[in-house]
Amino acid sequence: MRHQSLLPILALGLAIIAPSTVSSQTPSGATASTATNQPVTVAYRDVPSSATGAMTLDVVVTDKSGAPLEGLSAADFKLLDNKTPQNILSVRATEGFAAKPDPPVEVIVVLDAINSSFLTETNARKWIRDFLDENGGQLALPTSLLVLTDHGAKAQDHPSRDGKILEQFLDANNPGLRTMKKDQGWEGAMAREQASLKLLNLLATGEARVPGRKLLLWLSPGWQMISQSMSSRSQKSNNLLFDYIVSISTELRAARITLYNINPQEAGPGQYQFESYLKPVDVPEHSDFGNLLLPVLAEETGGQVMAGYNDLAKLMDRCIADAKDYYELTFTPPPPGHPNELHKLEVLVDKPGLKAEARTRTLYYAEPTTVTGAGSSASAPGQTPKPASN
């Protein structure tokens, strides 16, 4: 069972980067610096590959109506890794809502007050309260709540099933006056993106130390797409960006995080422009800042992308329902031929007469050997490779 607080994780240095001090690239092998300028070594390559053993996938299986399917066995599944069938070592049916699962599935809710307008963030708070008040305030899963503002991020001390405790925390933590605003142009957009990715990095790094599955519900329209022509980037910039994409993907997988992007705003024109970035990145020359968009990362982890203006609590319930009945599928990944080797995953339900959809992580990056510590070439958390000014 987990008793670890999220606060020590955030104490590693979640200092929001002001628009006038957007961080530059961090050289390969460097450590992340906190607000107190103390070095923090972050493990970027906690990779469950052929060198370290089996990999576990959390798989949600539903019928045509979207209802979860129970009673499947290993013989009913087929796993493709880069289109090649893999031997499934085990399949375990898991009921996340059980009285005492060990380890428990946990929920982390992030209220994003830097990428949302004041009105959107205010409405999201109301809907979070509606969610916390359901079932007399008794939550289905242990839940943590974080509020991300341009002054930093504050987290509820311990995961709790008591909605009233989380509601008190929510009421006590308002964003206050904002320094990062939508009208600050390119620098403001870059600062918001870096602050958001820094929190995501720190969460994933910390949660990798905690066993079990986590559902990360990020309530936000997402950060702004920062476009830059690939031809205008140097090879070094391409390499840095690619390494960052690989590192954040690996961190989320090592932490067993399923990420959900719930947009409190009503879906409108351009809402799904992110879909053009869902194609996995295989080499540095194909990397793009769009590959770091919140909905892109959510889809990659097997989560969902949702938008709803007036029923956010119901959308949150739909995300959490993914933990009620799901399958833990274990396999041994094939040995990679080179560093950062892209592997596309597909899980199929291969049972005659049964039409079902299996949703899980869509890819992973493999390493020939286990590499841990700050020796990775990825940028430090919160320091996304910065595109050159046009």
C-alpha positions in Angstrom: 0.0 0.0 0.0 1.2 3.5 -0.7 1.7 6.2 1.9 4.1 8.4 0.0 3.3 12.1 -0.3 3.5 14.0 -3.5 5.0 17.0 -1.8 8.6 15.7 -1.6 8.4 15.0 -5.3 7.3 18.6 -6.1 9.9 19.9 -3.6 12.6 18.8 -6.0 12.1 22.2 -7.6 8.8 23.0 -9.3 9.7 26.7 -9.9 7.6 28.0 -12.7 9.7 29.7 -15.4 8.7 33.3 -15.9 8.3 34.5 -19.6 11.3 36.7 -19.3 13.5 33.8 -18.1 12.6 30.9 -20.3 15.2 28.2 -19.8 17.6 27.3 -22.6 18.6 23.8 -23.5 20.5 21.6 -21.0 23.6 19.9 -22.3 23.7 16.1 -22.4 24.3 14.5 -19.1 23.6 17.7 -17.1 21.4 17.6 -14.0 18.2 19.6 -13.4 18.5 22.7 -11.3 15.8 23.7 -8.8 14.6 27.0 -7.6 17.4 26.9 -5.0 20.0 26.1 -7.7 20.7 22.7 -6.1 21.4 19.9 -8.6 18.9 17.1 -8.8 19.8 13.9 -10.5 16.9 12.4 -12.4 16.8 8.8 -13.8 15.7 9.0 -17.4 16.1 5.4 -18.5 14.2 3.2 -16.0 13.4 1.0 -19.0 11.8 -2.4 -18.5 13.4 -3.8 -21.6 14.9 -7.2 -22.5 17.9 -6.3 -20.3 15.8 -5.8 -17.2 13.0 -8.3 -17.7 9.3 -8.3 -18.6 7.1 -5.3 -19.4 3.6 -4.9 -18.1 0.8 -3.2 -20.1 -2.4 -2.1 -18.6 -5.1 -3.0 -21.1 -8.7 -1.8 -21.1 -11.0 -4.1 -23.1 -14.6 -3.0 -24.0 -17.4 -4.3 -26.2 -19.1 -2.3 -29.0 -21.1 -0.4 -26.5 -18.1 0.6 -24.4 -18.8 -1.7 -21.5 -15.7 -3.5 -20.0 -15.3 -7.2 -20.9 -14.5 -9.6 -18.1 -13.4 -13.2 -18.1 -10.8 -13.1 -20.8 -7.7 -15.3 -20.6 -4.2 -15.1 -22.1 -5.3 -17.2 -25.0 -7.8 -14.5 -26.0 -5.1 -11.9 -26.5 -2.7 -11.2 -29.3 0.2 -8.8 -28.9 2.0 -7.2 -31.8 5.4 -5.4 -31.3 6.3 -3.6 -34.6 3.7 -5.9 -36.2 5.5 -9.0 -35.0 3.5 -11.4 -32.7 5.0 -11.7 -29.2 4.7 -14.4 -26.6 2.5 -13.3 -23.8 3.9 -14.4 -20.5 0.8 -13.7 -18.4 -2.6 -12.0 -18.4 -4.1 -11.0 -15.0 -7.7 -9.7 -14.7 -7.6 -6.8 -12.3 -10.5 -5.1 -10.4 -9.2 -1.7 -9.4 -12.3 -0.9 -7.3 -11.7 -4.0 -5.1 -11.8 -3.3 -1.3 -8.1 -3.8 -0.7 -6.1 -4.1 -4.0 -2.4 -4.3 -3.5 -1.0 -2.1 -4.8 -4.0 0.1 -5.3 -4.8 2.0 -8.4 -4.5 5.7 -7.7 -5.9 8.8 -9.3 -4.1 12.1 -9.7 -6.1 15.1 -10.7 -4.3 18.2 -12.0 -6.2 21.5 -12.2 -4.3 23.5 -14.7 -4.6 27.2 -14.0 -1.8 28.4 -16.4 -3.1 27.0 -19.7 -6.8 27.8 -18.9 -8.6 31.2 -18.9 -9.8 32.5 -15.6 -13.4 31.6 -16.5 -12.4 28.1 -17.6 -10.4 27.4 -14.5 -13.2 28.8 -12.3 -15.8 26.5 -14.0 -13.4 23.5 -13.7 -13.2 24.1 -9.9 -17.0 23.8 -9.7 -17.0 20.6 -11.7 -14.2 19.1 -9.6 -16.4 19.8 -6.5 -19.3 18.0 -8.2 -17.0 15.0 -8.7 -15.7 15.1 -5.1 -19.3 15.2 -3.8 -20.4 12.1 -5.6 -21.4 9.1 -3.5 -21.5 11.2 -0.4 -17.9 12.2 -0.9 -16.6 8.7 -0.9 -14.2 8.3 -3.8 -13.8 5.0 -5.7 -10.0 5.2 -5.6 -7.3 7.0 -3.6 -7.0 10.4 -5.1 -4.5 13.2 -5.1 -5.2 16.7 -6.2 -2.7 19.2 -7.6 -3.2 22.9 -8.6 -0.8 24.2 -11.2 -0.4 28.0 -11.2 2.3 30.3 -12.4 3.5 30.5 -8.8 4.2 26.8 -8.7 2.2 23.7 -8.0 0.6 22.7 -4.7 -0.4 19.1 -4.0 -2.7 17.4 -1.5 -0.4 15.8 1.1 -1.6 12.2 0.8 -3.9 10.3 -1.6 -7.4 10.1 0.0 -10.8 8.6 -0.7 -12.4 11.4 1.3 -13.8 13.9 -1.1 -14.3 16.5 1.6 -10.6 16.6 2.4 -9.7 17.2 -1.2 -12.4 19.8 -1.5 -11.0 21.7 1.5 -7.6 21.6 -0.2 -9.1 22.9 -3.5 -10.8 25.8 -1.7 -7.6 26.7 0.1 -5.5 26.9 -3.1 -6.6 29.6 -5.6 -4.1 30.7 -8.3 -4.3 34.4 -7.4 -3.0 37.0 -9.8 -1.4 35.6 -13.0 1.9 36.6 -14.5 1.7 34.2 -17.5 -1.1 35.4 -19.7 -2.4 34.4 -23.1 -1.5 37.8 -24.5 2.2 37.4 -23.8 2.9 35.9 -27.2 5.6 33.4 -28.0 7.6 33.7 -24.7 4.5 33.3 -22.6 3.4 30.2 -24.6 6.9 28.7 -24.2 6.9 29.4 -20.4 3.5 27.7 -20.0 4.6 24.7 -22.0 7.8 24.3 -20.0 6.0 24.7 -16.7 3.5 22.1 -17.7 6.0 19.6 -19.0 8.2 20.2 -15.9 5.3 19.1 -13.6 4.5 16.1 -15.8 8.2 15.1 -15.7 8.4 15.4 -11.9 5.2 13.5 -11.4 6.3 10.7 -13.6 9.8 10.5 -12.0 8.3 10.4 -8.5 5.5 8.0 -9.3 8.0 5.5 -10.9 9.1 4.8 -7.4 5.6 3.8 -6.3 4.2 0.4 -7.4 0.9 0.1 -9.2 -1.1 1.9 -11.9 -1.9 5.6 -11.8 -4.6 7.5 -13.7 -3.5 11.1 -14.3 -6.4 13.3 -15.1 -5.1 16.7 -16.5 -7.9 19.2 -16.6 -6.8 21.7 -19.3 -7.2 22.9 -22.8 -3.5 21.9 -23.1 -0.5 24.0 -23.9 -0.2 25.9 -27.1 1.4 24.3 -30.2 4.8 25.9 -30.8 5.5 25.5 -34.5 8.9 25.6 -36.1 10.0 24.4 -39.5 12.1 21.2 -39.2 14.4 22.5 -41.9 15.2 25.5 -39.7 16.5 23.4 -36.8 20.1 22.2 -36.4 20.9 18.5 -36.0 21.8 19.2 -32.4 18.4 20.7 -31.8 16.7 17.7 -33.5 18.7 15.3 -31.3 17.8 17.2 -28.1 14.1 17.4 -29.0 14.0 13.7 -29.9 15.7 12.7 -26.7 13.2 14.7 -24.7 10.3 13.0 -26.5 11.9 9.6 -25.7 12.6 10.5 -22.1 9.1 11.7 -21.2 7.6 8.7 -22.9 9.8 6.4 -21.0 9.2 8.1 -17.7 5.4 7.9 -18.1 5.7 4.2 -18.9 8.0 3.4 -16.0 5.5 5.1 -13.7 2.6 3.1 -15.2 0.7 6.3 -15.8 -2.3 6.4 -18.0 -2.8 10.1 -18.9 -6.1 11.7 -19.7 -6.6 15.2 -21.2 -10.0 16.6 -20.1 -10.6 19.9 -21.7 -13.0 22.0 -19.6 -13.8 24.1 -22.7 -16.3 23.0 -25.4 -14.7 21.4 -28.4 -14.5 23.8 -31.3 -12.7 24.3 -34.6 -9.1 23.1 -34.5 -9.8 21.1 -31.3 -8.3 17.9 -32.8 -5.3 19.4 -34.7 -3.1 17.3 -32.5 -4.2 14.1 -34.4 -1.6 15.0 -37.1 1.1 14.4 -34.5 0.0 11.0 -33.4 2.4 9.2 -35.7 5.2 8.0 -33.5 8.6 9.6 -33.9 11.3 7.2 -35.0 14.3 9.4 -35.7 15.4 12.9 -34.6 14.8 14.4 -38.0 11.0 13.5 -37.7 10.6 15.0 -34.2 8.4 18.1 -33.7 7.2 20.1 -30.8 3.7 18.9 -31.6 4.8 15.5 -30.3 4.8 17.0 -26.8 1.2 18.2 -26.9 -0.9 17.0 -23.9 -3.5 15.1 -26.0 -0.7 13.4 -28.0 0.9 12.2 -24.8 -2.5 11.0 -23.5 -3.2 8.9 -26.5 0.3 7.4 -26.4 -0.3 6.1 -22.8 -3.6 4.5 -23.6 -5.6 7.3 -22.1 -8.3 9.4 -23.6 -8.9 12.9 -24.9 -12.2 14.5 -23.9 -13.9 17.9 -24.1 -17.0 18.9 -22.3 -18.3 22.3 -21.2 -21.0 21.4 -18.8 -20.5 17.8 -17.5 -16.9 17.5 -16.5 -17.6 15.3 -13.5 -19.1 12.7 -15.8 -16.0 12.8 -18.0 -13.8 12.2 -14.9 -16.0 9.3 -13.9 -15.5 7.8 -17.4 -11.7 8.0 -17.1 -11.7 6.4 -13.6 -14.0 3.6 -14.9 -10.9 2.4 -16.9 -9.6 1.1 -13.6 -12.7 -0.9 -12.6 -12.0 -4.0 -14.7 -8.8 -4.2 -16.8 -6.0 -6.6 -17.6 -2.3 -6.6 -16.8 -0.6 -8.1 -19.8 3.1 -9.1 -19.4 5.6 -9.9 -22.1 9.3 -9.8 -22.7 10.2 -7.2 -25.3 12.5 -8.2 -28.2 16.1 -7.0 -28.0 16.5 -3.6 -29.7 19.1 -3.0 -32.4 20.1 0.5 -31.5 19.4 3.2 -28.8 16.0 4.9 -28.7 14.5 2.2 -30.9 10.8 2.9 -31.5 8.5 -0.1 -30.9 4.8 0.3 -31.9 2.4 -1.8 -29.8 -1.0 -3.3 -30.6 -3.1 -5.5 -28.4 -5.9 -7.4 -30.1 -8.7 -9.5 -28.6 -8.4 -12.7 -30.7 -11.5 -14.7 -29.6 -13.8 -16.1 -32.3 -17.2 -14.4 -32.4 -16.2 -11.6 -30.0 -15.9 -8.0 -31.2 -13.9 -6.0 -28.8 -11.6 -3.1 -28.6 -8.4 -3.2 -26.5 -6.9 0.1 -25.4 -3.3 0.4 -24.0 0.0 2.1 -24.5 0.7 2.5 -28.2 4.5 2.5 -28.2 7.7 2.4 -26.2 11.4 3.2 -26.9 13.9 0.4 -26.2 17.5 0.6 -25.2 20.2 -2.0 -25.9 21.3 -1.8 -22.2 19.9 -0.4 -19.0 20.9 3.2 -18.6 20.0 5.1 -15.4 20.9 8.3 -13.9 21.8 11.7 -15.3 23.9 10.3 -18.1 21.0 10.4 -20.5 21.1 12.8 -23.3 17.6 14.0 -22.6 17.0 17.5 -21.4 16.3 18.1 -17.7 12.7 18.2 -16.5 11.1 21.6 -17.1 13.7 22.5 -19.8 12.1 21.5 -23.0 14.4 22.2 -26.0 13.7 25.7 -27.0 12.9 26.5 -30.7 14.9 29.4 -32.2 13.1 32.7 -32.6 11.8 33.4 -36.0 
